[in-house]
Amino acid sequence: NDAGRPDQLRRMAMVTRRTFKGVVQPSLQAVVSIYTTAKAKAPAETKKFQFGPFRFEMPSPDGNQSQPRQALGSGVIVRKDGLVITNNHVIQSADEIKVVLHDGRTFDAEVVITEADCDLAAIRFIKTSKNSHFFEGDFPIIDLGMGHECEVGDVCFAIGNNLGLQGTVTQGIISAVGRFLGKPDRDSSRKIRVPLIQTSASINPGSSGGALVDTSGKLVGINTAIITPSRGNVGLAFAVPANYILPVLAAVDAKELKVQRPYIGLTLGKNSWPNKGIWVHGVLEGGPAAAGGVKAKDVITKLNGVPVNDSDRFLMMIAVQKIGSTIELTVNREKSQTTARVKVGVWKPPAEKLLVIKDQGAPMEGTTLAEMNPSLNSELGLDSQLRGVVVTKVLPGSASIGLFRRGDRILQIGSAAIKSLDDVSKAIANENLSKLSDSTLKIRVARGNVVIEFRLRMGPIQSKL
């Protein structure tokens, strides 16, 4: 029966002609290409020559000349005066920054402020007598959206300077909201400490700092990273939620030198199914939430009257609160419901105490140890309430490889219980291990829910663990 076929063809044609140009084309005007130049010292070149049985190397006289290193990225104009938001890693090593708009206008730019934990930075065009006419009128902008309002399956667009192809637009969906990248990416030591938006939209080198836009044309994220077995995109791309741009803009407006991020002092977890809300895993002593009466094992069900069920979205919502303002948390406590009024404070990273064991022959040679705190515990996937000493790094090729792992908690060295880095130092000094000729040292560590006891044979100083 072909009676309905014309209508079917018309519907297919309508779907085929569907376009997002009304969203994409205005957004394109506000996404810029960023080109940076950094001075880097090249390793000294050497000239080799041989005289009889002897081989000589002579440094080249010009081998230490500075070699410029160039990189590319993207940015988004968010203020009509030309303020651009980009990734911190795009500009952090730059000596010169050049910005090219979609319409071809080109500016030198300067860094206004950076926020490494969120991998964000603000830069501004430099106005001179030669380019002042480029500043006439307002610059195109993209209005800010909210990352926590994104839903899995929403269509989105990534816009940036992909592989140097200015103004490249790719389409995908929101794959997840609230991803933490557990390890630094392969090409950088940077670590992003906020929940990210995952998207299937293609992001490649050069896209960093570009826009992630929703179908209403709002900026919901700043493209920042990919996970890939190569350097190409395989559909696992990540963006910093636009929520974290607001503290950066507030710092710019206040002409501050450092971004102040909102903070209430909670460590959170998932509530058990089928219950709704966010499980309060821990309340930091002396923090805003503690002062507001929030307790461990509370379940937060609303923030300022808005239902919450996801801890990562909750963190994004906290990021847009004004420091010094008071928020209302509706919490379930045992079988009753109560409201906690919490004054939003300023996030201050805990002072990190580290001990790097380098001495050959020392126990745990090649490890870096740190005193545990809620922030570090969260990074390592450990209970926020745990305290003591933890392994944060094991140097490749050291004696500790194959024994100790990142995240191991040190419980005992010799006969000494370990609760601080001072305890570690004292235990090593008291044992006088480097002078022992033939003895066994006991080291106990907790790895997950298992306690492991190592018995290390300590020989002369040249011996390793």
C-alpha positions as CSV (number, residue, x, y, z in Angstrom):
1,N,0.0,0.0,0.0
2,D,1.7,3.2,-1.2
3,A,-1.1,5.5,-0.2
4,G,0.9,6.9,2.8
5,R,4.3,6.9,1.1
6,P,4.3,10.6,0.0
7,D,3.7,11.7,3.6
8,Q,6.5,9.3,4.8
9,L,8.9,10.8,2.3
10,R,8.0,14.3,3.3
11,R,8.7,13.5,6.9
12,M,12.0,11.9,6.0
13,A,12.9,15.0,4.0
14,M,12.0,17.3,7.0
15,V,14.3,15.2,9.2
16,T,17.1,15.3,6.6
17,R,16.8,19.1,6.3
18,R,16.9,19.7,10.1
19,T,19.7,22.1,10.9
20,F,21.4,23.5,14.0
21,K,22.8,26.5,12.2
22,G,20.8,28.9,14.3
23,V,22.7,27.6,17.4
24,V,26.1,26.9,15.8
25,Q,26.8,30.0,13.7
26,P,26.3,32.6,16.4
27,S,28.4,30.5,18.8
28,L,31.2,30.2,16.2
29,Q,31.7,34.0,16.2
30,A,32.6,33.9,19.9
31,V,35.1,31.0,19.8
32,V,38.7,32.0,19.1
33,S,41.9,30.3,18.1
34,I,44.9,30.7,20.4
35,Y,48.5,30.4,19.3
36,T,51.2,30.5,22.0
37,T,54.9,30.8,21.8
38,A,57.2,29.7,24.7
39,K,61.0,30.0,24.8
40,A,62.6,26.6,25.6
41,K,66.2,25.7,26.0
42,A,67.4,23.1,23.5
43,P,69.8,20.5,24.8
44,A,73.4,21.3,24.0
45,E,74.4,19.8,20.7
46,T,77.7,18.0,20.5
47,K,80.1,17.2,17.8
48,K,81.8,13.8,17.9
49,F,85.2,13.0,16.4
50,Q,87.8,10.3,16.9
51,F,91.6,10.4,17.2
52,G,93.2,7.0,17.0
53,P,91.5,4.8,19.7
54,F,90.0,7.8,21.5
55,R,86.5,9.2,21.0
56,F,85.8,12.9,21.9
57,E,82.7,15.0,22.1
58,M,82.8,18.8,21.8
59,P,79.8,21.0,22.6
60,S,78.6,23.1,19.8
61,P,79.1,26.8,20.5
62,D,75.4,27.6,19.6
63,G,73.8,24.6,21.1
64,N,72.2,26.4,24.0
65,Q,70.3,29.0,21.9
66,S,66.7,29.4,22.8
67,Q,64.3,27.5,20.5
68,P,60.8,28.9,20.4
69,R,58.1,26.3,21.1
70,Q,54.7,26.8,19.6
71,A,51.3,25.4,20.6
72,L,47.7,26.0,19.7
73,G,44.4,25.9,21.5
74,S,41.0,27.6,21.7
75,G,39.1,30.0,23.8
76,V,35.6,31.4,24.3
77,I,34.7,35.1,24.6
78,V,32.4,35.5,27.6
79,R,32.4,39.3,28.1
80,K,31.6,41.9,25.5
81,D,34.9,43.8,26.3
82,G,36.9,40.8,25.0
83,L,37.5,38.7,28.0
84,V,38.3,35.1,27.0
85,I,38.0,31.9,29.0
86,T,40.4,29.1,28.0
87,N,42.2,26.2,29.6
88,N,45.1,26.9,32.0
89,H,47.2,24.3,30.3
90,V,46.8,26.2,27.0
91,I,48.6,29.3,28.2
92,Q,50.5,28.3,31.4
93,S,53.9,28.1,29.7
94,A,53.4,30.9,27.1
95,D,55.6,33.9,26.7
96,E,53.5,35.2,23.9
97,I,49.8,34.7,23.2
98,K,48.1,35.5,19.9
99,V,44.3,35.2,19.5
100,V,42.5,35.0,16.2
101,L,38.7,35.6,16.0
102,H,36.4,33.8,13.6
103,D,36.1,37.0,11.6
104,G,39.8,37.3,11.1
105,R,40.7,40.0,13.7
106,T,43.9,39.2,15.4
107,F,45.1,40.4,18.8
108,D,48.0,39.8,21.2
109,A,46.6,38.8,24.6
110,E,47.7,38.8,28.3
111,V,46.8,36.4,31.1
112,V,44.4,37.9,33.7
113,I,44.0,35.0,36.1
114,T,44.4,31.3,36.2
115,E,42.9,28.4,38.2
116,A,44.9,25.2,37.9
117,D,42.6,23.0,39.9
118,C,39.8,23.6,37.3
119,D,42.2,24.0,34.4
120,L,40.7,27.4,33.6
121,A,42.3,30.8,32.8
122,A,41.0,34.2,31.7
123,I,42.9,36.2,29.1
124,R,42.2,39.6,27.6
125,F,43.0,41.3,24.3
126,I,45.7,43.9,24.4
127,K,44.5,47.3,23.0
128,T,47.1,49.4,21.2
129,S,46.9,52.5,19.0
130,K,47.3,50.3,15.9
131,N,44.3,48.0,16.7
132,S,42.0,50.3,18.6
133,H,39.5,50.3,15.7
134,F,39.1,46.6,16.2
135,F,37.6,47.3,19.6
136,E,34.7,49.4,18.2
137,G,31.4,47.9,19.3
138,D,31.0,44.8,21.4
139,F,32.7,41.5,20.9
140,P,30.4,38.5,20.2
141,I,29.9,36.3,23.3
142,I,28.3,33.0,24.3
143,D,26.0,33.1,27.3
144,L,26.8,30.8,30.2
145,G,24.7,27.8,30.9
146,M,25.0,25.4,33.8
147,G,26.8,22.1,33.6
148,H,24.7,20.5,36.3
149,E,21.6,21.0,34.2
150,C,23.0,18.8,31.4
151,E,21.4,15.4,31.0
152,V,22.8,12.2,29.5
153,G,21.6,12.0,25.9
154,D,21.4,15.8,25.4
155,V,22.8,16.9,22.0
156,C,25.8,19.1,22.2
157,F,28.4,20.8,20.0
158,A,32.2,21.1,20.5
159,I,33.7,24.2,18.8
160,G,37.4,24.9,18.5
161,N,40.7,25.0,16.7
162,N,40.8,21.2,16.1
163,L,44.3,20.3,14.8
164,G,44.7,23.9,13.7
165,L,41.4,23.8,11.6
166,Q,39.9,27.1,13.0
167,G,36.2,27.1,13.7
168,T,35.7,23.3,13.6
169,V,32.3,22.2,14.9
170,T,31.6,18.6,15.9
171,Q,28.3,17.1,17.2
172,G,27.7,14.5,19.9
173,I,25.8,13.9,23.0
174,I,26.3,14.3,26.7
175,S,27.7,10.9,27.7
176,A,28.0,11.5,31.5
177,V,27.9,14.3,34.0
178,G,30.4,14.2,36.9
179,R,33.5,12.3,35.7
180,F,36.7,12.6,37.6
181,L,39.9,11.9,35.7
182,G,41.8,9.7,38.2
183,K,45.2,10.2,36.7
184,P,46.9,13.2,34.9
185,D,46.7,13.0,31.1
186,R,49.5,11.5,29.2
187,D,51.0,14.8,28.0
188,S,50.8,16.8,31.1
189,S,51.2,16.7,34.9
190,R,48.0,18.7,35.3
191,K,45.3,17.2,37.5
192,I,41.8,18.5,37.3
193,R,40.1,18.4,40.7
194,V,36.5,19.1,39.7
195,P,33.8,16.8,38.2
196,L,33.8,17.0,34.4
197,I,31.2,16.6,31.6
198,Q,31.8,13.7,29.3
199,T,30.8,14.0,25.6
200,S,31.0,12.0,22.4
201,A,31.6,15.1,20.4
202,S,35.0,14.9,18.7
203,I,37.8,16.9,20.5
204,N,41.4,16.8,19.3
205,P,44.6,18.7,20.0
206,G,43.9,22.4,19.5
207,S,40.3,22.0,20.8
208,S,41.4,22.6,24.4
209,G,39.8,25.7,25.8
210,G,37.0,25.6,23.1
211,A,33.3,25.7,23.7
212,L,30.8,22.9,24.5
213,V,27.4,24.3,23.6
214,D,23.9,22.9,24.1
215,T,21.1,23.1,21.6
216,S,19.9,26.4,23.1
217,G,23.3,28.0,22.3
218,K,24.4,28.2,26.0
219,L,28.0,27.5,27.0
220,V,27.8,24.4,29.2
221,G,31.5,23.5,29.3
222,I,35.1,24.3,28.3
223,N,36.7,21.4,26.4
224,T,39.7,20.2,28.2
225,A,40.8,16.6,27.8
226,I,40.4,13.3,26.0
227,I,41.1,9.7,26.9
228,T,42.7,7.9,23.9
229,P,45.1,5.1,23.2
230,S,46.6,7.4,20.5
231,R,46.4,11.2,20.0
232,G,43.2,11.0,18.1
233,N,39.6,11.2,19.5
234,V,37.8,7.9,20.2
235,G,34.6,9.5,21.6
236,L,35.8,10.0,25.2
237,A,36.1,13.7,25.6
238,F,35.7,15.9,28.7
239,A,34.8,19.5,29.4
240,V,35.0,21.6,32.6
241,P,31.4,22.6,33.5
242,A,30.6,26.2,32.9
243,N,29.7,26.5,36.6
244,Y,33.4,26.8,37.5
245,I,33.7,29.8,35.2
246,L,31.7,32.0,37.6
247,P,34.3,32.1,40.4
248,V,36.9,33.0,37.7
249,L,34.8,35.9,36.5
250,A,34.1,37.0,40.1
251,A,37.9,37.1,40.7
252,V,38.4,39.1,37.5
253,D,35.7,41.6,38.6
254,A,37.2,42.0,42.0
255,K,40.7,42.3,40.5
256,E,42.0,39.6,42.7
257,L,45.2,37.6,42.0
258,K,43.7,34.3,42.9
259,V,40.4,32.6,42.3
260,Q,38.3,31.9,45.4
261,R,36.1,28.9,45.1
262,P,33.0,28.3,47.2
263,Y,33.3,25.6,49.8
264,I,31.1,24.0,52.5
265,G,33.4,21.3,53.9
266,L,31.7,18.0,53.1
267,T,32.8,14.7,51.7
268,L,29.9,13.0,49.9
269,G,28.9,9.5,48.6
270,K,26.1,7.7,46.9
271,N,23.0,6.8,48.9
272,S,22.0,3.2,48.9
273,W,19.3,2.1,46.4
274,P,16.4,2.8,46.3
275,N,16.8,5.8,48.7
276,K,17.2,9.2,47.2
277,G,19.5,12.0,48.2
278,I,23.2,12.4,48.8
279,W,25.0,10.5,51.6
280,V,27.2,12.7,53.8
281,H,30.3,10.6,54.3
282,G,32.2,13.1,56.4
283,V,32.0,16.6,57.8
284,L,35.3,18.5,58.0
285,E,36.0,19.8,61.5
286,G,35.7,23.6,61.7
287,G,34.2,23.9,58.2
288,P,31.0,25.7,57.2
289,A,28.8,22.6,57.1
290,A,29.9,21.6,60.6
291,A,29.0,25.1,61.8
292,G,25.6,24.8,60.1
293,G,24.8,21.6,62.0
294,V,25.3,19.0,59.2
295,K,26.5,15.6,60.5
296,A,28.1,12.5,59.1
297,K,25.5,10.0,57.9
298,D,23.0,12.7,57.1
299,V,21.3,12.5,53.7
300,I,21.0,15.7,51.7
301,T,17.8,15.8,49.7
302,K,17.6,19.5,48.6
303,L,19.8,22.5,48.1
304,N,17.9,25.8,48.4
305,G,14.7,23.8,47.7
306,V,16.0,22.1,44.6
307,P,16.0,18.2,44.8
308,V,19.5,16.7,44.6
309,N,20.5,13.0,44.1
310,D,23.9,13.2,42.5
311,S,27.0,14.3,44.5
312,D,28.9,15.5,41.4
313,R,26.0,17.8,40.3
314,F,25.7,19.0,43.9
315,L,29.4,20.1,43.8
316,M,28.7,21.9,40.5
317,M,25.7,23.7,42.2
318,I,27.9,24.7,45.1
319,A,30.4,26.2,42.6
320,V,27.9,28.9,41.6
321,Q,27.0,30.0,45.2
322,K,28.3,33.3,46.3
323,I,31.0,33.2,49.0
324,G,29.5,34.5,52.2
325,S,25.9,33.7,51.2
326,T,23.8,31.3,53.2
327,I,22.4,28.1,51.6
328,E,19.7,25.8,53.0
329,L,20.3,22.1,52.9
330,T,17.3,19.8,53.6
331,V,18.6,16.7,55.3
332,N,17.2,13.4,56.4
333,R,18.7,12.3,59.8
334,E,17.7,8.9,61.0
335,K,13.9,9.1,60.7
336,S,13.4,12.9,60.8
337,Q,13.9,15.7,58.4
338,T,15.7,19.0,59.3
339,T,17.1,22.1,57.6
340,A,20.7,23.2,57.9
341,R,21.6,26.8,57.1
342,V,25.2,26.8,55.9
343,K,27.3,29.9,55.2
344,V,29.4,29.3,52.1
345,G,33.1,29.6,52.8
346,V,36.3,29.8,50.7
347,W,38.1,26.7,49.6
348,K,41.7,26.5,50.9
349,P,43.8,23.5,49.8
350,P,45.2,21.7,52.8
351,A,48.9,22.1,53.3
352,E,50.5,19.0,51.8
353,K,53.3,17.4,53.8
354,L,55.5,15.1,51.7
355,L,58.5,12.9,52.4
356,V,60.6,11.7,49.5
357,I,62.8,8.7,50.3
358,K,65.8,8.8,48.0
359,D,68.7,7.2,49.9
360,Q,69.9,4.0,48.4
361,G,69.6,1.2,51.0
362,A,66.9,3.0,53.0
363,P,63.6,1.1,53.5
364,M,60.9,2.2,50.9
365,E,63.6,3.8,48.7
366,G,62.0,5.5,45.8
367,T,58.6,6.2,47.4
368,T,56.9,9.6,48.1
369,L,54.8,9.6,51.3
370,A,52.2,12.1,52.4
371,E,50.0,12.7,55.4
372,M,46.4,11.9,54.6
373,N,43.7,14.5,54.4
374,P,40.1,14.5,53.0
375,S,41.2,16.1,49.7
376,L,44.1,13.6,49.1
377,N,42.0,10.7,50.3
378,S,39.3,11.6,47.7
379,E,42.0,11.7,45.0
380,L,43.3,8.3,46.0
381,G,39.8,6.8,46.4
382,L,40.2,6.3,50.1
383,D,37.8,6.9,53.0
384,S,37.8,10.7,53.7
385,Q,38.0,10.0,57.5
386,L,41.2,8.1,57.3
387,R,44.4,9.6,58.7
388,G,48.0,8.6,58.7
389,V,50.6,8.2,56.0
390,V,50.0,7.0,52.5
391,V,52.2,6.3,49.4
392,T,51.5,8.8,46.7
393,K,54.2,7.8,44.2
394,V,56.7,5.0,43.5
395,L,59.7,5.9,41.4
396,P,60.1,3.6,38.4
397,G,63.2,1.5,38.6
398,S,63.5,2.0,42.4
399,A,63.8,-0.8,44.9
400,S,60.2,-0.3,45.9
401,I,58.7,-1.1,42.5
402,G,56.7,-4.3,42.8
403,L,56.3,-3.9,46.6
404,F,54.5,-0.7,47.4
405,R,51.8,1.0,45.4
406,R,50.2,4.4,45.2
407,G,47.4,4.4,47.9
408,D,49.1,2.0,50.3
409,R,48.7,3.2,53.9
410,I,51.8,2.7,56.1
411,L,50.8,1.2,59.4
412,Q,54.1,0.1,60.9
413,I,57.9,0.2,60.3
414,G,59.9,-2.0,62.5
415,S,58.3,-1.9,65.9
416,A,57.0,1.7,65.5
417,A,53.3,2.5,64.7
418,I,53.1,5.1,61.9
419,K,50.7,8.0,62.2
420,S,52.7,10.8,60.7
421,L,55.7,11.6,58.5
422,D,57.6,12.4,61.7
423,D,56.9,8.8,62.8
424,V,58.4,7.5,59.5
425,S,61.6,9.6,59.9
426,K,62.0,8.6,63.6
427,A,61.4,4.9,62.8
428,I,64.1,4.9,60.1
429,A,66.5,6.8,62.3
430,N,65.9,4.6,65.3
431,E,66.5,1.4,63.4
432,N,69.7,2.9,62.0
433,L,69.0,0.7,59.0
434,S,71.8,1.8,56.7
435,K,74.4,0.3,59.2
436,L,72.7,-3.0,59.6
437,S,74.7,-5.8,58.1
438,D,72.2,-8.6,58.2
439,S,68.7,-8.1,59.6
440,T,65.0,-8.3,58.6
441,L,62.7,-5.2,58.8
442,K,59.0,-5.5,59.1
443,I,56.8,-3.0,57.3
444,R,53.0,-3.3,57.5
445,V,50.7,-1.6,55.0
446,A,47.0,-1.5,54.4
447,R,45.9,-1.9,50.7
448,G,42.2,-1.6,50.4
449,N,40.7,-3.9,53.0
450,V,43.8,-6.1,53.2
451,V,46.8,-5.6,55.6
452,I,50.1,-6.8,54.0
453,E,53.2,-7.4,56.0
454,F,56.6,-7.1,54.2
455,R,59.7,-8.6,55.8
456,L,62.6,-7.0,54.0
457,R,66.1,-8.4,54.4
458,M,68.4,-5.4,55.0
459,G,72.0,-6.0,54.0
460,P,75.0,-3.7,53.4
461,I,74.3,-0.2,52.0
462,Q,74.5,-1.4,48.4
463,S,71.7,-3.8,49.0
464,K,68.2,-2.9,47.9
465,L,64.8,-3.8,49.2
